[in-house]
Amino acid sequence: MHHLPNPLIIATRESRLALWQATHIQAELGRLGHTAQLLGMTTQGDQILDRSLSKIGGKGLFVKELETALADGRAHLAVHSLKDVPMALPEAFVLACVPPRGNPHDAFVSNTYARLEDLPQGAIVGTSSLRRQVLLHHLRPDLRIQPLRGNLDTRLRKLDEGQFDAIVLAAAGLERLGLAERIRMQFPPEQMLPAAGQGALGIEAPARHGALIAALQPLSHPPTWLATVAERTISLALGGSCSMPLAAHAVWESPGQLWLRAAWGDPAGQRPLTQVQARAQVENTDQAQALGQQLADALRSAAGLGDSLP
Ligand SMILES: NCc1[nH]cc(CCC(=O)O)c1CC(=O)O
């Protein structure tokens, strides 16, 4: 039998964005009458900046060290960008709650050009995301796409130093850090379909801590939960890794009617982009998973991926 710890300790990465997100959840818990404190931690994903995430073990690197703090009892819950949370968590942990989603779109950021269309032939665009890379290549095969890692401030600094003509970042991160004025253009999903879970937060807790999981439920937003379950089911079905050239984005067209789109690209740019979509009445987690699974199967056959994936 667990009771609710007081104070609740929230494990978080120490980037400005992660701290904003954890502080936001701390305040939400405060409004529910709980006292919460932050435990800042540096993860391997934050330390290794010279190699791409897909090469060093994926976005799970951002999550693992926070899970160790939960397992040790040094912290009770962890706040993550949902985009960085692997679909399959270790058995001892659950995604206890997904709060309302922020801006899910990608942002075009440049000091010179107002829109992607304005970039000259062969312009240099910074992004390390395989998804952004393949979608940019699809829109503008002439662009030279170069790696860009580090936290948001670091990425903007590299742009300002003149290393790139433009960069592409998540709008949610810029907005949370008060940097919305850096957004020159927001990509519509038709141009750049977001990653699964983009713009949403995920709160992770020990699976056995029933009292804590129950206490987090008032922060949950069922429409965001169901949409992101559908999106994340596609990631899981296509191999479970977040470091894939995969986009998956769901929107509510009307109450209960979920529209799910997905895209898969070839990072080498040899094969054309594959895009699929489906709609379904979704009222519970099983139906959201079924829609995600259906679209994953459609994507797999349309892209000629067969049964095995890299
Ligand atoms: N991969 C890093 C990451 N994880 C979450 C965000 C932004 C916030 C979000 O998408 O929810 C970012 C930065 C970015 O993609 O530009």
The ligand as an SDF file (V2000), in Angstrom:
LIG
                    3D

 16 16  0  0  0  0  0  0  0  0999 V2000
   14.1640   15.9830  -30.0680 N   0  0  0  0  0  0  0  0  0  0  0  0
   14.3210   17.0300  -29.1260 C   0  0  0  0  0  0  0  0  0  0  0  0
   13.0240   17.6450  -28.7560 C   0  0  0  0  0  0  0  0  0  0  0  0
   12.1360   16.9620  -28.0180 N   0  0  0  0  0  0  0  0  0  0  0  0
   11.0240   17.7560  -27.8530 C   0  0  0  0  0  0  0  0  0  0  0  0
   11.2640   18.9620  -28.4960 C   0  0  0  0  0  0  0  0  0  0  0  0
   10.3490   20.1040  -28.5720 C   0  0  0  0  0  0  0  0  0  0  0  0
    9.0300   19.9740  -27.8600 C   0  0  0  0  0  0  0  0  0  0  0  0
    8.1000   18.9910  -28.4980 C   0  0  0  0  0  0  0  0  0  0  0  0
    8.1950   18.6650  -29.6900 O   0  0  0  0  0  0  0  0  0  0  0  0
    7.2210   18.5090  -27.7810 O   0  0  0  0  0  0  0  0  0  0  0  0
   12.5340   18.9110  -29.0620 C   0  0  0  0  0  0  0  0  0  0  0  0
   13.2080   19.9650  -29.8340 C   0  0  0  0  0  0  0  0  0  0  0  0
   12.8910   19.9580  -31.2930 C   0  0  0  0  0  0  0  0  0  0  0  0
   12.4690   18.9240  -31.8400 O   0  0  0  0  0  0  0  0  0  0  0  0
   13.0910   20.9850  -31.9540 O   0  0  0  0  0  0  0  0  0  0  0  0
  1  2  1  0
  2  3  1  0
  3  4  1  0
  3 12  2  0
  4  5  1  0
  5  6  2  0
  6  7  1  0
  6 12  1  0
  7  8  1  0
  8  9  1  0
  9 10  2  0
  9 11  1  0
 12 13  1  0
 13 14  1  0
 14 15  2  0
 14 16  1  0
M  END
$$$$
